[in-house]
Amino acid sequence: MALLGPNMYNIDEIINQSSVIGSGTPTRYLLKLRADYPDEYRKLTFGERNKDKPHKTFVMVGETGTGKTTLINTMVNYILGVQREDKIWFEITDDQSDLTQAHSQTSCITLYGFYLQESPVDLTIIDTPGFGDTRSIAMDQEIAMSLCSLIKSEEVGHEIDAVCLVVKATQNRLSDRQIYIFNAVQSLFGKDVAENIVLLFTHSTGAQPKDALTAVKEAKIKCAVKEKNQPVFFLFDNCQVQTSEEGYPEEHEQALEQSWNRSYRGMEIFFKFMETVKSKSLNMTGNVLQKQKMWKTNICNLKFRVDMIDKKQKELKQTQEVLEQNMDFIKNNETLKYEIEVPYKEKVDIDPSVAKTAMCCTVCQENCHYPGCWWVRNLSWCSVMKNGYCTVCSNKCHYSKHVKEAKIYQTKTRIEKRTYEELKKKYEDIIRAGMSLVKKMEEELQELEKEKIKLVMEAFHCVETLQIIALNADSLSTLKDIDFMIDKLKEIKEPEKARTLESIKNKEIKENEKARTLETISKKEIKEPEKARTLEKISKEAEERKKQICVMPKRLGRGKTFALKNSEKTKKL
């Protein structure tokens, strides 16, 4: 099915639907977009979506400064058939999408809908800014939740065609932040999406980006591969288009044309590749996202409940010891007074660097969705609710028994004075039945231990499932959470399962250390300072040249025709 036909679009009509944002050569136009702001993502559309048409979805991933926003605009100009001699440039992205300051970036997912009436296919581009922002982990969790909600919505259509990882062709290593971004996004998808993950190298001179490819391989970024297990990649010479009131010097015309042709060729090859790739159902990805949310929720609730169980066990053991040490005193019916450490629950303010709000059960006094519960208005819509009832809290209470606020429950302890008479009153039915208090407390300890084992195993099986279905399961949890799970598995005498998690932990530590080592070597260059200075000079000169010749490649024909169809798997390319 052809996405575009020759001479399909009237540029003058497109200009009439745009506003000038930069005069000169080329003249820059911003397409007039309709803006919608659902709770979980931002939606900017050009044209009206036709749900009867085939639909293609691309996800763009990359840190600030790699040229991700310009690539999106390049794609739009390619589709519209813009030629260099037209001396115009269209943009669909707004100013928030690729700002230079990390703290200025929008924290939500942006969906760009490019819906042309004449086109037989509607195009959706999902931009994922903000990952790896230094503001807080909570911000990353919100972005992941946004992507989760968007993937499950009708906007995407439950299928995805490409996940595009944007990297500068000049890089000889991936930064810790880039690795974090790519791992974070990849961990949201099922393993079957790997064939649709591709590399888009920007700021390219047209040469094979050997260093950048090596950096991607060393970072173990999962993506589509071709013969000899080489990553699928595309080259673009696409920094932001700069307008000139007086035009460009004559000596730069050849360089400008080469730059234009280079990005045109990159887009042409990219869309030809898309003809061969099957759309991937997001059913498995949805399962991954649901399991991830349950893991994050369960591990937090697990810590809270296990901590409470541990404190209760300590209280019972202390009481047992008091009774056993004072049996003669009790037999003589003398008044026995003692002090004991008693657990209790208290609501405290949430650390804003971790989360904004939490959903808590007022009956069980537990944190049912924390962190991650941030956008739903109706609590019955929350992902931890099923048929109106909570799947997390101890009593599985109705959603109406829950509240969402900037507070969570914490377990604490205090010293209380008690007497044997109070203890007898609490267990008078047991005493009448002829059972000793010590034995009864032993039974309670065993019940608490069974409950703890059940909670720990539920969390472990969630990790097991993620290892099977997730593309990048190793980045699902923090080392702190893994350590907690390992300790608890050892406590409940599950050494084999503890070793499984230790293997995951060690792999993650090894990859992190490798990334830090590469960064240290790159920064220091201690042994060859002269070489380092030379490379720095070359890099600066290259950047200056790029500023002068950054434009789109020459368009050979307006509205190039290409097909989007299903074919064999990526590895057969």
SVG drawing of the C-alpha trace seen along z (x, -y; Angstrom):
<svg xmlns="http://www.w3.org/2000/svg" viewBox="-17 -39 68 66">
<polyline fill="none" stroke="black" stroke-width="0.4" points="0.0,0.0 1.5,-3.3 1.8,-5.9 2.4,-8.8 2.0,-9.4 3.9,-11.8 2.7,-15.4 0.1,-14.5 0.4,-17.5 0.0,-21.1 2.7,-23.0 0.8,-26.3 -2.1,-24.6 0.2,-23.3 1.7,-26.8 -1.8,-28.2 -2.2,-25.8 1.0,-27.0 2.5,-30.1 5.9,-31.7 8.3,-31.1 11.5,-32.2 12.0,-34.4 14.9,-34.1 16.2,-31.1 14.7,-28.7 11.5,-30.2 10.5,-28.1 6.8,-27.3 5.1,-25.7 2.2,-23.5 -1.0,-24.6 -1.6,-21.9 -4.5,-21.0 -3.4,-20.6 -5.0,-18.2 -3.8,-17.5 -5.0,-14.1 -3.9,-13.5 -1.2,-11.0 0.3,-12.5 0.3,-15.5 -1.3,-15.3 -0.4,-17.6 -2.1,-16.7 -2.2,-18.0 -5.3,-17.0 -8.0,-14.6 -7.4,-10.9 -9.3,-8.4 -9.7,-5.2 -10.6,-3.3 -7.1,-3.9 -4.0,-1.8 -2.0,-3.4 1.8,-3.5 3.4,-4.3 7.0,-5.3 8.5,-5.9 11.5,-8.3 14.0,-7.9 17.1,-9.9 18.7,-12.4 18.6,-16.2 21.0,-17.4 21.1,-14.3 18.7,-15.9 15.6,-13.9 13.3,-16.8 14.9,-17.7 14.5,-14.1 10.8,-14.3 10.6,-17.5 12.8,-15.9 10.4,-13.1 7.5,-15.5 9.3,-17.4 10.2,-14.2 6.6,-13.0 5.4,-16.4 7.9,-16.2 9.7,-19.4 12.6,-20.1 15.6,-22.2 14.8,-24.6 11.4,-25.3 13.4,-27.2 10.9,-26.3 11.0,-24.1 8.0,-22.8 8.0,-21.9 5.5,-19.9 7.3,-20.0 6.8,-22.8 9.5,-24.7 9.2,-22.4 10.3,-19.3 14.0,-19.7 15.2,-22.5 18.8,-22.6 18.1,-22.7 17.0,-19.4 14.9,-21.2 13.0,-23.0 11.8,-19.8 8.2,-18.7 7.9,-15.8 5.1,-14.0 5.0,-12.0 4.2,-13.9 2.2,-12.3 2.4,-13.9 -0.3,-12.9 0.3,-13.6 -3.0,-12.9 -3.2,-13.9 -6.5,-13.4 -4.9,-12.4 -2.7,-9.8 -3.9,-6.2 -1.9,-5.8 -2.0,-7.9 1.2,-8.4 1.8,-8.8 5.1,-9.7 5.6,-9.3 8.3,-11.5 9.7,-10.5 11.5,-13.5 12.6,-13.8 14.0,-10.3 17.1,-10.6 16.3,-14.1 18.1,-14.9 15.0,-16.1 13.8,-12.8 13.1,-9.1 9.5,-10.0 9.6,-12.0 10.9,-8.9 8.2,-6.8 5.6,-9.3 7.0,-9.1 6.9,-5.3 3.3,-5.5 2.4,-7.9 3.9,-5.6 2.1,-2.7 -1.3,-4.5 -0.6,-5.7 0.4,-2.3 -2.9,-0.9 -5.0,-3.7 -6.8,-3.8 -4.4,-6.5 -1.7,-3.9 -4.0,-1.1 -2.3,1.6 0.5,2.0 4.0,0.4 6.1,0.2 9.5,-1.2 11.3,-2.2 14.0,-4.7 17.0,-5.1 18.7,-8.5 22.5,-8.7 25.1,-11.1 27.3,-9.5 30.3,-11.3 30.0,-9.5 32.6,-7.0 30.7,-5.9 27.2,-6.2 26.9,-8.3 25.5,-6.8 22.4,-9.0 21.9,-7.6 22.3,-4.0 19.8,-4.8 17.3,-6.3 17.6,-3.4 17.4,-0.7 14.4,-2.4 12.4,-2.5 13.5,1.0 12.5,2.4 8.9,1.3 8.6,3.5 8.2,7.3 11.0,9.3 9.2,9.5 9.7,5.8 13.5,6.1 13.1,6.7 11.6,3.2 14.2,1.3 16.5,-0.7 19.4,-3.1 19.2,-6.6 22.6,-8.2 22.5,-12.0 25.2,-14.6 26.6,-12.1 29.2,-12.8 28.0,-9.8 30.8,-7.5 30.3,-4.3 29.8,-5.3 32.3,-2.7 32.9,-4.2 29.2,-4.9 28.3,-1.3 31.0,0.1 29.7,-2.1 26.1,-0.7 27.4,2.8 29.5,2.3 26.5,0.9 24.6,4.0 21.7,2.1 19.1,4.5 18.0,3.7 17.2,5.2 20.1,6.8 20.9,7.8 23.6,10.1 26.6,10.9 24.6,9.7 25.2,6.1 22.7,3.5 20.2,1.9 21.0,-1.8 20.3,-4.9 22.4,-8.0 21.2,-11.6 23.0,-15.0 20.3,-16.9 21.1,-19.6 18.5,-22.4 17.9,-24.3 19.3,-27.8 17.7,-30.6 19.7,-33.2 18.4,-36.6 21.0,-37.0 21.2,-33.3 24.3,-31.1 27.7,-31.9 28.3,-30.4 31.2,-28.3 28.8,-26.5 26.3,-25.5 27.9,-22.1 28.2,-21.3 24.6,-22.3 23.4,-20.0 25.5,-17.1 23.9,-17.6 20.4,-17.8 21.0,-14.6 22.5,-12.7 19.4,-13.1 17.1,-12.5 18.8,-9.2 18.6,-8.3 14.9,-8.9 14.4,-7.0 16.3,-3.9 14.5,-4.1 11.0,-4.0 12.1,-1.2 13.1,0.7 9.7,0.0 8.2,1.8 9.9,5.0 9.0,4.9 5.9,6.3 3.9,4.2 4.3,5.7 1.3,6.3 1.6,4.5 -0.1,7.3 3.1,8.6 4.3,5.1 1.1,4.5 1.8,7.6 5.3,6.3 4.0,2.9 1.4,4.5 3.9,6.8 6.3,3.9 3.7,1.9 2.7,4.8 6.3,5.4 6.9,1.8 3.6,1.7 4.2,5.1 7.7,4.5 6.7,1.3 3.7,2.9 5.8,6.0 8.4,4.0 5.7,2.3 3.9,5.4 7.0,7.5 8.4,4.8 5.1,4.8 5.3,8.6 8.9,8.5 7.9,6.0 4.9,8.1 7.1,11.1 9.5,9.2 6.7,8.1 5.4,11.7 8.9,13.1 9.5,10.4 6.2,11.3 7.0,15.0 10.3,14.4 8.7,12.3 6.2,15.2 8.8,17.9 11.1,15.9 8.3,15.2 6.4,18.4 6.8,18.7 5.7,15.2 2.6,15.8 1.7,19.1 1.8,17.2 -0.9,14.8 1.4,11.9 1.0,8.8 3.3,8.9 4.2,5.6 6.6,5.4 7.6,3.1 7.5,4.1 8.3,2.7 5.0,2.4 4.6,1.7 2.1,-0.8 1.2,-2.6 1.4,-6.4 0.7,-8.6 3.7,-10.7 4.3,-13.1 5.7,-11.6 9.2,-12.4 8.6,-14.6 11.7,-13.2 10.1,-9.8 6.5,-10.4 3.8,-13.1 0.8,-11.0 -0.1,-7.5 -3.2,-5.5 -3.8,-4.0 -6.4,-1.8 -8.0,-3.4 -9.2,0.0 -5.9,2.0 -3.8,-1.1 -1.5,-0.1 0.1,-1.8 -1.7,0.0 -0.2,-2.0 3.1,-3.8 5.0,-5.0 3.3,-5.4 -0.3,-6.4 -0.3,-9.9 -2.9,-10.6 -6.1,-8.7 -9.0,-10.8 -11.4,-7.9 -9.6,-5.4 -11.6,-2.5 -9.5,-3.1 -6.2,-2.5 -4.1,0.4 -4.1,2.1 -7.9,2.3 -9.8,5.2 -13.6,5.2 -13.7,2.4 -11.5,4.1 -7.9,3.6 -5.5,6.5 -2.8,5.3 -4.1,4.5 -4.5,7.4 -8.3,7.4 -8.7,6.7 -11.0,3.7 -13.4,1.8 -11.9,-1.2 -14.2,-3.5 -12.2,-2.5 -9.1,-4.1 -7.8,-7.6 -5.2,-9.3 -3.1,-11.9 0.5,-13.1 0.9,-10.9 1.8,-7.2 1.7,-4.9 4.9,-4.0 5.5,-1.4 7.0,-2.6 7.5,-1.3 7.0,-2.6 7.6,-1.3 4.4,-0.4 3.9,0.7 1.7,3.8 0.5,6.3 -0.2,10.0 -3.9,9.2 -4.2,7.3 -2.6,10.2 -5.0,12.7 -8.0,10.6 -6.8,10.4 -6.4,14.2 -9.2,15.3 -10.9,17.5 -7.6,19.4 -7.0,19.7 -10.5,21.1 -9.9,23.7 -6.8,24.9 -4.2,23.6 -1.1,21.9 -0.3,18.3 3.2,19.3 1.8,22.0 -0.8,19.6 1.9,17.0 4.0,19.6 1.1,20.3 0.7,16.6 4.4,16.4 4.0,19.3 1.0,17.7 2.9,14.4 5.8,16.4 3.5,18.1 2.1,14.7 5.6,13.3 6.6,16.3 3.5,15.8 4.3,12.1 8.0,12.7 7.1,15.5 4.5,13.4 7.1,10.7 9.7,13.2 7.3,14.8 6.6,11.4 10.4,10.9 10.5,14.4 7.7,13.6 9.4,10.3 12.7,12.2 10.7,14.3 8.7,11.6 10.6,8.4 13.2,7.2 15.4,5.6 14.4,7.1 17.7,6.3 16.8,2.6 13.4,3.2 14.4,2.7 16.9,0.9 19.7,2.8 18.2,1.8 15.0,3.6 17.0,6.6 19.0,6.7 15.8,6.6 14.4,9.5 17.6,11.6 17.7,11.1 14.0,12.1 14.4,15.2 17.3,16.3 15.2,15.7 12.4,18.0 15.0,20.6 14.9,20.2 18.6,20.1 18.2,21.1 15.8,18.3 18.1,15.9 20.9,16.9 18.7,16.2 18.3,12.6 22.0,12.3 22.8,13.2 20.5,10.4 22.1,8.0 25.7,9.0 24.9,8.5 23.5,5.1 26.5,4.1 28.9,5.3 27.2,3.3 27.1,0.2 30.8,0.5 31.7,1.0 29.8,-2.2 31.5,-4.2 35.0,-2.9 34.4,-3.9 33.3,-7.4 36.4,-7.7 38.8,-6.7 37.1,-9.1 37.2,-12.0 40.8,-11.7 42.9,-10.8 45.8,-11.0 48.4,-9.1 47.9,-11.0 47.1,-14.6 48.4,-15.9 46.1,-13.4 43.2,-14.5 43.8,-18.2 44.0,-17.4 40.7,-15.4 39.1,-18.2 40.2,-20.7 39.0,-18.5 35.6,-18.1 35.2,-21.8 36.1,-22.5 33.6,-19.8 30.8,-21.4 31.5,-24.8 31.3,-23.4 28.0,-21.6 26.5,-25.0 27.2,-26.4 25.8,-23.5 22.9,-22.1 20.0,-21.7 17.7,-19.0 19.1,-16.9 17.9,-17.6 14.5,-16.1 14.6,-14.4 10.8,-14.3 7.9,-15.7 5.9,-13.2 8.1,-10.1 6.0,-6.9 6.8,-4.1 5.0,-1.1 4.3,0.1 3.7,3.8 4.4,6.9 7.4,9.1 9.9,11.5 11.6,10.9 14.2,8.2 17.1,10.7 16.4,11.7 17.1,8.1"/>
</svg>
